[in-house]
Amino acid sequence: MLKQLELPSLQERRKINRLVMLYKVAEVLVPAIPATECLKTASVKRHIKAKQYRDCVTSNIIDNQVINNDRVFVIKNTNSLQFNNSFFVKTIMVWNHLEKSGSRRDS
């Protein structure tokens, strides 16, 4: 039915909504979540691109360090499984994997 209606999967829609929420927090559009306490921008020293295969799912240590765009956030290190699956850690990893866009609003 998803293919027939051309809808993205639930997993993809959740990922997009998490990225939208992170963007709103980073742009201080959510007053309840102070961006200065939750997000720390990283200095971009070099771009790291991990190899990705469509048919293989791995938890590579380099995945945490991948930088594909100019607006990157630092991921806090932890050994807790609960924290690794939290909103900020999970979403920042996806955010840092996003490709650099040509049209970015400068603030």
N, CA and C of each residue as an Amber inpcrd file, in Angstrom:
protein
   321
   0.8140000  -1.1900000   0.0000000   0.0000000   0.0000000   0.0000000
   0.8690000   1.2710000   0.0000000   2.0180000   1.2250000   0.7150000
   2.9220000   2.3830000   0.7240000   3.4370000   2.6890000  -0.6720000
   3.7850000   1.6540000  -1.4130000   4.2870000   1.8630000  -2.7770000
   3.1950000   2.4120000  -3.6740000   1.9860000   1.9090000  -3.4760000
   0.8690000   2.3600000  -4.2930000   0.5680000   3.8410000  -4.0480000
   0.6220000   4.2660000  -2.7860000   0.3640000   5.6660000  -2.4390000
   1.6190000   6.5330000  -2.5200000   2.7760000   5.8970000  -2.7750000
   4.0670000   6.5720000  -2.8540000   4.4100000   7.3130000  -1.5630000
   4.1590000   6.6490000  -0.4430000   4.4770000   7.2130000   0.8700000
   5.7960000   6.6400000   1.3610000   6.5830000   7.4380000   2.0680000
   7.7990000   6.8840000   2.6860000   7.4260000   5.9740000   3.8460000
   8.3470000   5.0990000   4.2040000   8.0910000   4.1780000   5.3120000
   8.0120000   4.9430000   6.6310000   7.4540000   4.3060000   7.6320000
   7.3350000   4.9290000   8.9510000   8.7090000   5.2690000   9.5140000
   9.6700000   4.3960000   9.3040000  11.0400000   4.6370000   9.7710000
  11.6140000   5.9000000   9.1220000  11.3920000   6.0680000   7.8240000
  11.8910000   7.2430000   7.1160000  11.1820000   8.5110000   7.5910000
   9.8700000   8.4400000   7.8170000   9.1220000   9.6090000   8.3010000
   9.5750000  10.0140000   9.6940000   9.8630000   9.0400000  10.5490000
  10.3660000   9.3570000  11.8960000  11.7220000  10.0320000  11.8240000
  12.5970000   9.5320000  10.9390000  13.9280000  10.1300000  10.7730000
  13.8080000  11.5820000  10.3080000  12.9410000  11.8430000   9.3460000
  12.7450000  13.2030000   8.8390000  12.2150000  14.1140000   9.9340000
  11.2570000  13.6250000  10.7210000  10.7050000  14.4390000  11.8090000
  11.7390000  14.7290000  12.8870000  12.6220000  13.7590000  13.1800000
  13.7020000  13.9970000  14.1520000  14.6540000  15.0720000  13.6340000
  14.9880000  15.0230000  12.3380000  15.8780000  16.0220000  11.7520000
  15.2490000  17.4170000  11.7520000  13.9520000  17.4860000  11.4950000
  13.2510000  18.7730000  11.5370000  13.2870000  19.3350000  12.9530000
  13.0480000  18.4770000  13.9430000  13.0630000  18.9310000  15.3390000
  14.4600000  19.4070000  15.7380000  15.5000000  18.6880000  15.3280000
  16.8740000  19.1040000  15.6400000  17.1850000  20.4490000  14.9930000
  16.7250000  20.6490000  13.7620000  16.9250000  21.9290000  13.0900000
  16.2520000  23.0520000  13.8780000  15.0330000  22.7970000  14.3340000
  14.3090000  23.8180000  15.1000000  15.0200000  24.1310000  16.4140000
  15.5680000  23.1140000  17.0610000  16.3130000  23.3380000  18.3060000
  17.5790000  24.1310000  18.0010000  18.2810000  23.7940000  16.9280000
  19.5250000  24.4830000  16.5690000  19.2770000  25.9410000  16.1950000
  18.1360000  26.2280000  15.6070000  17.7950000  27.5930000  15.2080000
  17.0680000  28.3670000  16.3100000  16.9790000  27.7950000  17.5010000
  16.3310000  28.3730000  18.6760000  14.8620000  28.7120000  18.3680000
  14.1940000  27.8020000  17.6950000  12.7720000  27.9480000  17.4120000
  11.9190000  27.1880000  18.4230000  12.5810000  26.4400000  19.3260000
  11.8930000  25.7130000  20.3870000  12.3780000  26.2880000  21.7070000
  11.6020000  27.2010000  22.3090000  12.0730000  27.8670000  23.5240000
  12.2340000  26.9310000  24.7270000  11.5600000  25.8040000  24.7230000
  11.6390000  24.8920000  25.8610000  12.9580000  24.1300000  25.9150000
  13.6590000  24.0300000  24.7900000  14.9240000  23.2980000  24.7410000
  16.0370000  24.2780000  24.3820000  16.8590000  24.6710000  25.3470000
  17.9450000  25.6160000  25.0470000  19.0450000  24.9500000  24.2150000
  19.2910000  25.4900000  23.0520000  20.2710000  24.9080000  22.1290000
  21.6780000  24.9390000  22.6970000  21.9970000  25.9480000  23.4820000
  23.3610000  26.0630000  24.0140000  23.6900000  24.9510000  24.9930000
  22.6790000  24.4040000  25.6640000  22.9120000  23.3220000  26.6230000
  22.9030000  21.9500000  25.9510000  22.1690000  21.8060000  24.8650000
  21.9860000  20.4930000  24.2360000  22.9260000  20.2350000  23.0660000
  23.2900000  21.2840000  22.3470000  24.0780000  21.1230000  21.1330000
  25.3920000  21.8840000  21.2270000  26.4560000  21.2260000  20.8150000
  27.7610000  21.8640000  20.7630000  28.2920000  21.6820000  19.3500000
  28.5640000  22.7860000  18.6700000  29.0560000  22.6880000  17.2980000
  30.5080000  22.2370000  17.3040000  30.8320000  21.4180000  16.3240000
  32.1910000  20.9010000  16.1950000  32.9300000  21.7020000  15.1480000
  34.2140000  21.8540000  15.3420000  35.0200000  22.5150000  14.3230000
  35.3170000  21.4960000  13.2250000  35.0760000  21.8850000  12.0070000
  35.2610000  20.9810000  10.8760000  36.7200000  21.0200000  10.4600000
  37.4090000  19.9290000  10.6960000  38.8160000  19.8550000  10.3400000
  39.0040000  19.1330000   9.0130000  38.2570000  18.0600000   8.8370000
  38.3270000  17.3100000   7.5940000  37.0240000  16.5600000   7.3990000
  36.7630000  16.1960000   6.1870000  35.5470000  15.4630000   5.8790000
  35.8720000  13.9740000   5.8420000  35.1280000  13.2020000   6.6130000
  35.3090000  11.7580000   6.6570000  34.0540000  11.1400000   6.0570000
  34.2470000  10.2280000   5.1550000  33.1010000   9.5740000   4.5350000
  33.2920000   8.0680000   4.6810000  32.4110000   7.4400000   5.4250000
  32.4910000   6.0040000   5.6210000  31.8410000   5.2880000   4.4540000
  32.3700000   4.1090000   4.1070000  31.7380000   3.3200000   3.0550000
  30.4440000   2.7590000   3.5940000  29.4180000   2.8210000   2.7640000
  28.1270000   2.2860000   3.1670000  27.6350000   1.3260000   2.1040000
  27.0920000   0.2230000   2.5590000  26.5400000  -0.7790000   1.6630000
  25.0460000  -0.9020000   1.9450000  24.2560000  -1.0210000   0.8970000
  22.8030000  -1.0750000   1.0580000  22.3490000  -2.3300000   1.7870000
  23.0430000  -3.4380000   1.5950000  22.5770000  -4.7060000   2.1540000
  23.2540000  -5.0770000   3.4720000  24.0170000  -4.1710000   4.0440000
  24.7510000  -4.4890000   5.2680000  24.5490000  -3.3870000   6.3050000
  24.1580000  -3.7870000   7.5070000  23.9810000  -2.8280000   8.5900000
  25.0750000  -3.0810000   9.6180000  25.8770000  -2.0580000   9.8920000
  26.9560000  -2.1950000  10.8530000  26.9290000  -1.0400000  11.8340000
  27.5850000  -1.2180000  12.9450000  27.7680000  -0.1140000  13.8850000
  29.2620000   0.1760000  13.9220000  29.7270000   0.8630000  12.9170000
  31.1340000   1.1820000  12.7600000  31.4860000   2.3660000  13.6460000
  32.6520000   2.3410000  14.2560000  33.0720000   3.4260000  15.1300000
  33.2270000   4.7330000  14.3580000  33.5360000   4.6460000  13.0760000
  33.6890000   5.8540000  12.2500000  32.3480000   6.5270000  12.0170000
  31.2410000   5.7990000  12.1080000  29.9220000   6.3980000  11.8980000
  29.6840000   7.5720000  12.8280000  30.2340000   7.5410000  14.0250000
  30.0670000   8.6440000  14.9670000  30.8620000   9.8740000  14.5570000
  31.8830000   9.6970000  13.7400000  32.7780000  10.8030000  13.4030000
  32.5830000  11.3390000  11.9910000  31.6360000  10.7950000  11.2460000
  31.4360000  11.2090000   9.8590000  30.9670000  12.6560000   9.7960000
  31.5760000  13.4140000   8.9050000  31.2260000  14.8200000   8.7110000
  31.0370000  15.0440000   7.2140000  29.8130000  15.3660000   6.8170000
  29.5440000  15.6030000   5.4040000  29.0610000  17.0130000   5.1270000
  28.8510000  17.8250000   6.1390000  28.3500000  19.1790000   5.9180000
  29.1090000  20.1740000   6.7850000  28.7570000  21.4430000   6.6660000
  29.4750000  22.4920000   7.3900000  28.9450000  22.7410000   8.7930000
  27.7500000  22.2960000   9.0720000  27.1440000  22.5360000  10.3870000
  27.0510000  21.2130000  11.1370000  28.1000000  20.9050000  11.8700000
  28.2300000  19.6190000  12.5330000  28.1200000  19.8030000  14.0420000
  27.5460000  18.8090000  14.7020000  27.4170000  18.8380000  16.1540000
  28.2140000  17.6990000  16.7680000  28.7230000  17.9250000  17.9650000
  29.5110000  16.9350000  18.6890000  28.5790000  15.9320000  19.3460000
  28.9530000  14.6550000  19.2660000  28.2070000  13.5940000  19.9360000
  28.9470000  13.2510000  21.2120000  28.2470000  13.2990000  22.3240000
  28.8680000  12.9640000  23.6020000  29.1410000  11.4680000  23.6640000
  30.3000000  11.0970000  24.1760000  30.6640000   9.6940000  24.3130000
  30.0200000   9.1050000  25.5580000  29.5130000   7.9020000  25.4120000
  28.9200000   7.2040000  26.5400000  28.8860000   5.7100000  26.2670000
  28.7690000   4.9420000  27.3210000  28.6440000   3.4890000  27.1840000
  27.2150000   3.0280000  27.4230000  26.3410000   3.9370000  27.7480000
  24.9590000   3.5930000  28.0620000  24.1540000   3.3750000  26.7860000
  23.4990000   2.2370000  26.6880000  22.6610000   1.9300000  25.5350000
  21.4620000   2.8600000  25.4590000  20.9110000   3.2250000  26.6140000
  19.7670000   4.1330000  26.6340000  20.1510000   5.5020000  26.0750000
  21.3020000   6.0110000  26.4730000  21.7400000   7.3180000  25.9910000
  22.0760000   7.2720000  24.5060000  22.6700000   6.1590000  24.0410000
  22.9980000   6.0300000  22.6230000  21.7510000   6.0180000  21.7420000
  20.6200000   5.6120000  22.2910000  19.3710000   5.5900000  21.5410000
  18.5050000   6.8070000  21.8370000  19.0560000   7.7920000  22.5190000
  18.2840000   8.9900000  22.8450000  18.1470000   9.8860000  21.6120000
  17.2610000  10.8630000  21.7010000  16.9580000  11.7400000  20.5710000
  18.1970000  12.4330000  20.0240000  18.9440000  13.1120000  20.8860000
  20.0530000  13.9220000  20.4020000  21.1680000  13.0770000  19.7860000
  21.5530000  12.0000000  20.4320000  22.6400000  11.1690000  19.8950000
  22.2370000  10.5500000  18.5630000  21.0700000   9.9710000  18.5250000
  20.5840000   9.3060000  17.3220000  20.4250000  10.2950000  16.1660000
  19.8860000  11.4650000  16.4570000  19.6080000  12.4410000  15.4080000
  20.8690000  13.1680000  14.9580000  21.7760000  13.4490000  15.8730000
  23.0230000  14.1340000  15.4940000  23.8490000  13.2610000  14.5550000
  23.8470000  11.9400000  14.7660000  24.5710000  11.0520000  13.8560000
  24.0100000  11.1480000  12.4420000  22.6910000  11.1640000  12.3270000
  22.0600000  11.2930000  11.0110000  22.3310000  12.6770000  10.4390000
  22.2520000  13.7110000  11.2880000  22.4800000  15.1010000  10.8620000
  23.8890000  15.2680000  10.2810000  24.8840000  14.7080000  10.9610000
  26.2700000  14.8340000  10.5030000  26.5140000  14.0760000   9.1990000
  25.6700000  13.0800000   8.8920000  25.7850000  12.3360000   7.6430000
  25.1460000  13.0680000   6.4670000  24.3260000  14.0810000   6.7290000
  23.6520000  14.7950000   5.6440000  24.6760000  15.4650000   4.7380000
  24.3850000  15.4650000   3.4600000  25.2770000  16.1050000   2.4990000
  25.1660000  17.6160000   2.6110000  26.2060000  18.2960000   2.2160000
  26.2340000  19.7520000   2.2200000  25.2570000  20.2590000   1.1680000
  24.3810000  21.1770000   1.5840000  23.4180000  21.7290000   0.6240000
  23.9390000  23.0410000   0.0740000  23.5430000  23.3530000  -1.1400000
  23.9980000  24.5820000  -1.7950000  23.3100000  25.8230000  -1.2460000
  22.0440000  25.6760000  -0.8160000  21.3030000  26.8440000  -0.3370000
  21.1260000  26.7450000   1.1700000  22.0090000  27.4270000   1.8850000
  21.9470000  27.4310000   3.3450000  21.7620000  28.8570000   3.8170000
  20.8440000  29.0490000   4.7370000  20.6080000  30.3820000   5.2660000
  21.7350000  30.7600000   6.2050000  22.3700000  31.8680000   5.9460000
  23.4470000  32.3470000   6.8270000  22.8520000  33.2160000   7.9230000
  23.2890000  32.9620000   9.1530000  22.7870000  33.7660000  10.2650000
  23.8690000  34.5880000  10.8900000
